[in-house]
Amino acid sequence: MGREELTLSVTAGLLWERVHQAIADALAHLHSGPHRFQLGGGTALAARWKHRDSFDLDLGVGRDVPLRDLGEPGSQFRQTMADLGGTATYHARQWIVEFDAGEVDLVQLSPIPPGAEREALVNGHPAMVLDSAQILHGKLERADDALVRDVFDLIKANEHDPRALAAAVNCRSLYDTEVTALTLENADANLERDARTQLVGAGEIDDPATLGTRAGAALRGAVYRDVTIWAEGEQAIVECRTYSGGIHRTAMAAGEIDRRLDESGIGHHLRASAFGATRIREALHDACRTGVGRQKVWETGMAPPAVTDRRPGRTHEPDR
């Protein structure tokens, strides 16, 4: 599978051409580097789905990257940004560079689900880009602010990439999802007002008075209702049915089970809702090792499976 190719909306694209190499160079020369940024936020979603325009650049780095050091004596970061027409200021774990036409945010973050980011071509330049599920999870984490662009992105995720929305939602608790849905529903009036001025390039918006209600329904509908896990030979299969009726099936080789479970949000869902989630993983690994036909490992409502002891003839039954 080739690299994803993204073309940013006009204003974000102009910012990208102006600053991406300078920021990459600054990060690469930090004393603990080299480090790389990851493109994310609504900037990346707008490039993928073409559902609205984006005027800013959202760039992230790992939590261990010493962003503050870009402003230390001897660093040219502020001056470089000024030479490019921007004003750079540092806040807690974040640089904000303001330009006349938009803003660049460079922030420390730990994307969830972890490990899903991939290298892509952004306006023809190689760069790491966050997966849509990681971006949507970040939007859910700040949903108390009920920003209209975030709410609109959640609604459009349900149309363009329901698998990513499900992964983001199921990396959170049911309680958090319900609280977020209620918050968005109660923000309908403010969201309708903000949509008139803040959703540029979105065309005519269907039923702007119910943006929050529709986003809340999308979140509740993305929750995994039923999960079935089985092995087919040496391959693991996980099928998730959401409350909205969506079916998301993930096939994974034995060596990538743990990574793919976490990337898809299924790992978090199991830990939150299934007694014996660790044993379910272990049993799936065991079933793939045997490589014998089709073996059901677990489904919603079942007790956790017994796990074979590595010593011959020993099997542990699950604790009750």
N, C-alpha and C positions, 0 to 999 in steps of 0.2 A: 504494500500500500504506500503510495507516494505521499510526500509532504503536503499538508493543507496549504492552499494559497489564499491569502486574505487581501482584499483591497479596502482600505479604510475610507470612510466618508470624507468629503473634500477637506473640511477644516481640520479634522483629526489627522488626515493624511499630510497636510502641509506642516503641521506640528511635528509629525513623525520624521519627515524628511529633514527638518531643521535640527532636531535634537537627538535622534536615536543613537547616532554614532558617538556624539560627545558624551552622552550619559553612559554608554557602553564602555568608552575609554576610561571615564572617571572611576567606574566600578572595578574595572580590570586592574587599576593601579592602586587600589586601596591596599594598605600594608598586609592585610590578611587574605588578599585575593589570590587569584582573580575570581570575580563574581559576575553573574549574569542577571539581568532583569527578566521578568516575565510580563508579557502584555496580557491584560485582563480587562475586567469591568465591562461597562456598556459599550466601550470602544470595540472590543472584540466581538461582542454579540451583534452589534450593528453591522460589522463587517461580514459576519456569517449569515445573518438573516435578512439584512437590508430592510428592516422594519421601521427604522428611524435614523436620523442623523446624530452623530456624536461630535462634540466640539472639544473634547478633552482627551488626554492620554492617561490611562491608568496603568502604572507600571509597579510591579511588586518584586521584592527581593526576600531572601530567607531571613528568619528571625536572628540568625547569627551574623548577619552582615552589619558592620559598624557604620550605618548611614551618617551618624553624627560627625564622623571623621571627615566627611566631604567638606565640612565647614571649618576644619582646623587650620591654624596658620600654616602656610605653605601649600595648601590645597588651592587649585585654581577654579574650583567648581562654580562658585558664585560669579567670578569674573567671566568665565566661559559662557554661563547662561546670560549674563548681562550683554556680552558681545553678540549673542544671538537674538537679543531683544527681549529677554525675560528678566524677572525679578525673583530670585530664589530665597525662600525663608524656610527655616527648620522648625518643626513642631515635634511633639513626642512621636518618635519613630517614623517621621514622615517629612519629606521635602515637598514643598509646593512651589512650583515655578509658574508665575503668572505672565502671560503674554496678552497682547491686545485682543487676539482672536480666540483665546482659549487658555487652558491650564494643563500643566503636567503634574501629576501626583506620583511621587516615588515613595513607596511605603513598605515597611517590613510586614510580612504576613506569613502564615502557615496555611497553605491551601488545603481545603477539605472538600472532597475526599483526597487523601494524599497520593502523590505519584502519578496523577492523570495528565499533567502538563506534557506538551509535546513540542518539538521544533516544527516551525512552519515558515512559509515565506510571507512576509508582511510588506506589501508594496514592493515585492521583489527582493527584499532583504531577509536573510535567515534570522529568526528570533524564536525564543521560547514563548509559547502562548498557553494560557490556562485553558483547561477543558471547560465547556459550558456549564457542567455540573458544579465545578469549583467556583465559577463566577456567580452562579445562582445561589449557592450556599452562602457566599459573602453577602449577597443582597438580602437573604433571609435573616442573617445575623444582625443587620441594621434596619430591619423592617419597621421597628418602632417609630422611625422617622417618617415612614410612609412617603418617600419621595416618589413623585409621579412617574419618573422615568424607570425606577426600579419596579414599581407595580406593573407598568406597561410591559416591561421585559418579562416578568413572571407570567403574565397572560399570554404573551407571544411564545414563550417557551412551551406552553401547553400545546401550541399549534406546530411549532417548528422542530422541537426536540423534546418530546414528552419523556424519553428515557433519561435525559440529563436532568429534567425537573424532578423525576422520581428519585434519582440518585441523590440530588441535593436535599430533598425533603426527608428522605429516609436516613440521612446522616444526622438528623435531629430527633428529639423525642416527640412522641405524640402530643404531649403537653405543650411543648414549644410551638408545634405546628398549629394547634388549636388557638393558642394565645395570639400568634401572628395573624391567623385568619380573622379573628375577631377584631384585632387592631385595624386591619385593612378595611374590613366592612364598615367600621365606625368612621373611617376617613373619606367616605364616598364624596361628600360635599366639597371638601378641600381638594381632593384629587381632580374633581371635575373643573374646579376653578384653575388649578395649575396646568391642566392639560392644554388649555387654550394658548398658553405662552411658552411652555417648556417642552412640548413634544413636537419638535421640528422635524419635518420630513416624514411624518407618520401618515400623511394623507388624512382623509376624513375618518375620525375615530368612531367606531360603533358604540353607541350607548355610553357616552362619557360619564354619565351620572352613576354608573354602576361599576366603575373600574375596580374599586376595592372589593366589592362583593364578588365580582368575577375572579379576581386574583385569589381570594380566600377559598372559593369553590375549587379552583385549580389545585391549590395546595392540599386540601382535604382529599381530592380525587386522586392525587399522586401517591398517597400512602399505600404501602404494600399491604394488601388484604390477605393474600395467600402466597406462600412460597413453597415450591417443590424442588427438591435437590436429588439428583441421581447421577450415577456414573454409567457411561457407555464405553466399554472397553477401558482405555486409559484416559478418556476424556471426561471432564466434569460438566454437567449441565445444570443450570439454575434457571427456573422459570418463576417469574413474579407476576402476579395479577394485582392490579391496583383497584382502588375503590371506584374509579371512573370506568373500569372495564378494560383498561389497557393491559396488554400482555408483553412482558419484556423477557426475552430468553437470552441467556449468556452462556456460551460454550467456552471452555478454557482447558488448556493443556494442564497436565498434572503439576508441572513445575511453576505454573503461574496462578494457582488457585488462590493463595492468600492475597496476592496483589490485586487480582481481579475482583475478589469479594469486597475488598476495601474500596477500590475505585468506584464500584457500582453502588455503594451504599448498603449492599446486602449484609456485609459484615457488621455494620453498626446496627442494622435492623435486627439481626439475630441476637446480638448482645443485649439489645434493649427489650426484646419480646420473647425470646426462646430460652427456656431453661436448658442449660447444658450446651450453650453455643460453642464452647471450645471442643466438646466431644463431637458435635456435628462436623466441625472442620476436620477433626482427626479421623472420623469415620469416612469422610469423603476422600481424604488422602489414602486411607486403607483400601477403599473400593477401587480407586484408580490404580493402585499398585497391583491388585490382583488381575485387573484387566479382563474380567470374565463377564461377557454379555452386558445386559442392562440390570443395574442394581439400584433400587430406590434406597436412598440414605435417610431422608427425612422430609416431612411436609408439615405445614402449619397444623397444630393440634396434636401432633404425635409427641410421645415421650422422647427424650434424647436417646440416641442409639447407644448400644453397648460398644465399647472400644476394645479392640483386640490388644492384649498385652504383647509386647515384643518377644516374650519368652514363649517357646512352643507350648501349645495346649492351654494357655492362660487367656481368659476373657474377663474383663471387668464389666459388670452390669452397671448401668447408670444409677447414681444416688437418687433416692426418692425424697 
